[in-house]
Every structure is written in C-alpha cells, then in structure tokens.
Amino acid sequence: QVQLVESGGGLVQAGGSLRLSCAASISIFSINVMGWYRQAPGKQRELVATITSGGRTNYGDSVKGRFTISRDNSKNTAYLQMNRLKPEDTAVYYCYAFVRSLSHWGQGTQVTVAS
C-alpha cells in the first residue's frame, strides 16, 4: 500500500500563494504518475496537475499559468506551487499516485481562498 501524506493547505487571501507537499512512502521512481486533484463542495473531483516519472507535466485548464507542479526525487515528494489564488480555487486538494496500474490517494488538505 502506498501512503501519501499531504501538507501545506490553509487559508489565504485572493491573489496570494500556497505550496502543497505530498510525501510518498515509496521511491518516487516507482510512481508512474503523481499529482493533485481537487474537489469543491457540490462539485466533481477535477484534475489540477500531474507529473510523470519522466518529468512530463499536465495541468487543468483553470490553473494553467498559475500553478506549478514539481518533484524532489531525493525526498520522494511532489510539490504544487499555487500562485495568484482565486476564491474558486477553494477546495480539498488530494494527492494522487498511479503505481503499477493502481491509483492511490492521500487524505486531502483544505485550501480556502478568501475574497
């Protein structure tokens, strides 16, 4: 079982920044795809950003140009730098890892952007 531990959520004013971290319990080199999804109240879970083991990134349309996903292989950790945050970014953010055809999820961290 892959454990994913998220940190870095919180309350921020619109226009501010936050950085989320997701630490994996296994070597990041074993993870095919790692990333973040989010779910706001009453809405479906949606893609925020992913990064492959080869470093290829993919972003949801609503966050392109504002969010950046990266990874530190030495720490088995992925990061999501979120800039120019908007109230509509308010959601629970879930770390995701795809390992050997199985999906794994973190417990989620709340991000609230006040207007």
Backbone as numpy.savetxt, mean C-alpha at the origin, in Angstrom:
# Nx Ny Nz CAx CAy CAz Cx Cy Cz
2.39 -19.57 5.82 1.54 -18.38 5.82 2.43 -17.14 5.82
2.13 -16.21 4.93 2.89 -14.97 4.85 2.22 -13.94 5.74
2.99 -13.35 6.62 2.48 -12.29 7.49 2.90 -10.94 6.91
1.94 -10.01 6.87 2.19 -8.67 6.38 1.79 -7.69 7.48
2.70 -6.87 7.90 2.43 -5.92 8.98 2.55 -4.51 8.44
1.43 -3.79 8.48 1.39 -2.42 7.97 1.59 -1.42 9.11
2.11 -0.28 8.75 2.24 0.82 9.70 2.26 2.13 8.93
2.03 3.22 9.66 2.17 4.54 9.04 0.88 5.26 8.75
-0.26 4.65 8.99 -1.53 5.34 8.76 -1.77 6.41 9.80
-2.82 7.20 9.59 -3.16 8.23 10.56 -4.02 9.30 9.96
-4.08 10.42 10.66 -4.88 11.58 10.24 -3.97 12.66 9.69
-4.33 13.21 8.56 -3.52 14.26 7.94 -4.47 15.25 7.27
-4.01 16.49 7.16 -4.77 17.53 6.47 -4.64 17.35 4.95
-5.66 17.77 4.24 -5.60 17.74 2.78 -4.37 18.49 2.29
-3.70 17.90 1.30 -2.47 18.46 0.79 -1.23 17.93 1.46
-1.41 17.21 2.56 -0.28 16.67 3.30 0.22 15.34 2.75
1.13 14.74 3.50 1.77 13.50 3.07 1.78 12.47 4.20
1.80 11.22 3.80 1.99 10.11 4.72 2.80 9.04 4.00
3.52 8.22 4.78 4.20 7.08 4.20 3.76 5.81 4.92
3.25 4.87 4.17 2.87 3.57 4.71 4.00 2.58 4.51
4.14 1.67 5.47 5.12 0.59 5.36 4.42 -0.75 5.47
4.96 -1.73 4.78 4.44 -3.09 4.87 5.63 -4.04 4.97
5.78 -4.64 6.15 6.88 -5.57 6.37 6.38 -7.00 6.19
7.11 -7.76 5.37 6.73 -9.15 5.09 7.54 -10.11 5.96
6.92 -11.24 6.28 7.59 -12.22 7.14 8.50 -13.16 6.35
8.50 -13.02 5.02 9.36 -13.84 4.19 10.23 -12.92 3.34
11.20 -13.50 2.67 12.06 -12.71 1.80 11.23 -12.06 0.71
11.47 -10.80 0.50 10.72 -10.07 -0.52 11.00 -10.61 -1.91
12.11 -11.29 -2.07 12.44 -11.88 -3.36 11.53 -13.06 -3.69
10.84 -13.60 -2.67 9.90 -14.70 -2.88 8.52 -14.19 -3.25
8.31 -12.89 -3.20 7.00 -12.30 -3.45 6.93 -11.82 -4.89
5.99 -12.39 -5.65 5.88 -12.03 -7.06 5.41 -10.58 -7.24
4.36 -10.24 -6.49 3.80 -8.90 -6.56 3.47 -8.46 -5.13
3.80 -7.21 -4.83 3.50 -6.65 -3.52 2.89 -5.28 -3.73
1.97 -4.91 -2.87 1.38 -3.60 -3.10 0.32 -3.22 -2.09
-0.51 -2.29 -2.51 -1.53 -1.72 -1.64 -2.86 -1.62 -2.37
-3.91 -1.96 -1.64 -5.28 -1.71 -2.05 -5.93 -0.89 -0.94
-7.05 -0.27 -1.26 -7.76 0.48 -0.23 -9.25 0.28 -0.36
-9.94 0.49 0.76 -11.39 0.35 0.77 -11.99 1.44 1.64
-12.81 2.26 1.02 -13.54 3.30 1.73 -14.91 2.76 2.13
-15.54 3.36 3.13 -16.87 2.88 3.58 -17.87 2.87 2.43
-18.55 1.74 2.26 -19.57 1.63 1.24 -19.04 1.43 -0.16
-17.73 1.28 -0.31 -17.15 1.13 -1.65 -16.37 -0.18 -1.74
-16.12 -0.60 -2.98 -15.33 -1.81 -3.19 -13.85 -1.53 -2.98
-13.13 -2.61 -2.67 -11.68 -2.47 -2.54 -11.10 -2.17 -3.91
-10.15 -1.22 -3.95 -9.58 -0.81 -5.23 -8.06 -0.79 -5.17
-7.48 -0.95 -6.34 -6.03 -0.92 -6.47 -5.49 0.47 -6.16
-4.43 0.51 -5.38 -3.68 1.75 -5.18 -2.38 1.66 -5.98
-1.54 0.69 -5.65 -0.27 0.54 -6.35 0.30 -0.84 -6.09
1.02 -1.37 -7.07 1.73 -2.63 -6.90 3.13 -2.51 -7.47
4.01 -3.41 -7.00 5.36 -3.48 -7.51 5.73 -4.96 -7.63
6.31 -5.34 -8.76 6.68 -6.74 -8.97 8.07 -7.01 -8.43
8.42 -8.30 -8.41 9.76 -8.67 -7.96 10.83 -8.07 -8.87
10.44 -7.76 -10.10 11.39 -7.14 -11.02 11.40 -5.62 -10.95
10.56 -5.06 -10.07 10.55 -3.62 -9.88 9.56 -2.86 -10.75
8.72 -3.59 -11.50 7.73 -2.91 -12.33 6.59 -2.43 -11.44
6.16 -1.19 -11.67 5.11 -0.61 -10.84 3.82 -0.39 -11.63
2.72 -0.36 -10.89 1.41 -0.10 -11.48 0.60 0.70 -10.48
-0.13 1.71 -10.95 -0.89 2.58 -10.08 -2.34 2.68 -10.51
-3.21 2.87 -9.50 -4.57 3.20 -9.81 -4.65 4.59 -10.39
-5.64 4.82 -11.26 -5.73 6.11 -11.95 -5.85 7.28 -10.98
-6.54 7.08 -9.88 -6.81 8.19 -8.97 -5.58 8.63 -8.17
-4.52 7.84 -8.18 -3.34 8.19 -7.38 -2.10 8.45 -8.23
-2.20 8.25 -9.52 -1.04 8.47 -10.39 -0.53 9.89 -10.25
0.78 10.01 -10.12 1.41 11.31 -10.00 1.45 11.84 -8.57
0.75 11.17 -7.65 0.76 11.61 -6.25 1.36 10.57 -5.32
1.18 9.31 -5.63 1.68 8.23 -4.78 2.84 7.53 -5.47
3.76 7.03 -4.64 4.91 6.28 -5.17 5.13 5.04 -4.32
5.21 3.90 -4.98 5.49 2.65 -4.29 6.96 2.29 -4.49
7.56 1.77 -3.44 8.97 1.36 -3.52 9.19 0.18 -2.58
10.39 -0.35 -2.60 10.67 -1.48 -1.73 12.12 -1.46 -1.27
12.34 -1.95 -0.09 13.69 -2.10 0.46 13.92 -3.59 0.63
14.68 -4.17 -0.28 14.88 -5.62 -0.26 15.57 -6.09 1.01
16.45 -5.27 1.56 17.20 -5.67 2.75 16.30 -5.77 3.98
15.14 -5.09 3.94 14.21 -5.09 5.08 12.93 -5.86 4.79
12.83 -6.47 3.61 11.61 -7.18 3.21 10.38 -6.30 3.39
10.52 -5.05 3.01 9.48 -4.05 3.26 9.17 -3.26 2.00
7.88 -3.02 1.81 7.43 -2.13 0.74 6.88 -0.86 1.37
7.00 0.23 0.62 6.56 1.52 1.11 5.60 2.16 0.12
4.69 2.96 0.66 3.80 3.75 -0.19 3.90 5.20 0.28
4.57 6.01 -0.51 4.66 7.44 -0.22 3.46 8.13 -0.83
2.67 8.78 -0.01 1.43 9.42 -0.46 1.56 10.93 -0.27
1.56 11.66 -1.37 1.68 13.11 -1.36 0.41 13.75 -1.88
0.25 15.02 -1.55 -0.93 15.79 -2.02 -2.21 15.01 -1.75
-2.34 14.59 -0.52 -3.50 13.77 -0.15 -4.79 14.58 -0.23
-5.86 13.88 -0.60 -7.18 14.47 -0.76 -8.15 13.77 0.19
-9.24 14.43 0.55 -10.24 13.76 1.41 -10.74 12.44 0.82
-10.79 12.36 -0.49 -11.27 11.12 -1.12 -10.25 9.98 -1.03
-9.07 10.26 -0.52 -8.10 9.19 -0.27 -8.37 8.49 1.07
-9.30 9.01 1.83 -9.65 8.40 3.11 -10.16 6.98 2.91
-9.52 6.04 3.59 -9.87 4.62 3.43 -9.02 3.79 4.38
-9.35 2.51 4.46 -8.44 1.55 5.07 -7.53 1.02 3.97
-6.25 1.09 4.20 -5.26 0.65 3.22 -4.73 -0.72 3.63
-4.79 -1.64 2.67 -4.38 -3.02 2.92 -3.13 -3.36 2.11
-2.15 -3.91 2.78 -0.98 -4.43 2.08 -1.35 -5.77 1.46
-0.77 -6.03 0.30 -1.09 -7.23 -0.48 0.21 -7.86 -0.97
0.22 -9.19 -0.94 1.35 -9.92 -1.50 0.85 -11.14 -2.24
1.39 -11.35 -3.43 1.04 -12.51 -4.24 2.26 -13.42 -4.28
2.10 -14.60 -3.67 3.23 -15.52 -3.50 2.81 -16.91 -3.96
3.46 -17.41 -4.99 3.21 -18.77 -5.47 1.71 -19.04 -5.64
1.07 -18.19 -6.38 -0.34 -18.31 -6.77 -1.33 -18.08 -5.62
-0.86 -17.58 -4.50 -1.75 -17.29 -3.38 -1.67 -15.81 -3.02
-2.83 -15.26 -2.65 -2.90 -13.86 -2.23 -2.90 -13.78 -0.72
-2.17 -12.82 -0.21 -2.08 -12.59 1.23 -2.37 -11.13 1.51
-3.03 -10.88 2.64 -3.42 -9.52 2.99 -2.98 -9.18 4.41
-2.63 -7.90 4.59 -2.38 -7.39 5.92 -3.70 -7.05 6.61
-3.59 -6.57 7.85 -4.78 -6.30 8.65 -5.41 -4.96 8.29
-4.69 -4.12 7.60 -5.20 -2.82 7.20 -4.77 -1.72 8.15
-4.61 -0.53 7.59 -4.29 0.64 8.39 -5.15 1.80 7.89
-5.71 2.55 8.82 -6.63 3.63 8.47 -5.87 4.89 8.07
-6.28 5.46 6.96 -5.78 6.76 6.52 -6.98 7.69 6.42
-6.91 8.80 7.14 -7.99 9.78 7.14 -7.43 11.13 6.73
-8.03 11.72 5.69 -7.58 13.01 5.19 -8.68 14.03 5.47
-8.35 14.99 6.30 -9.32 16.01 6.68 -9.28 17.17 5.71
-10.44 17.70 5.39 -10.52 18.82 4.43 -10.33 20.15 5.13
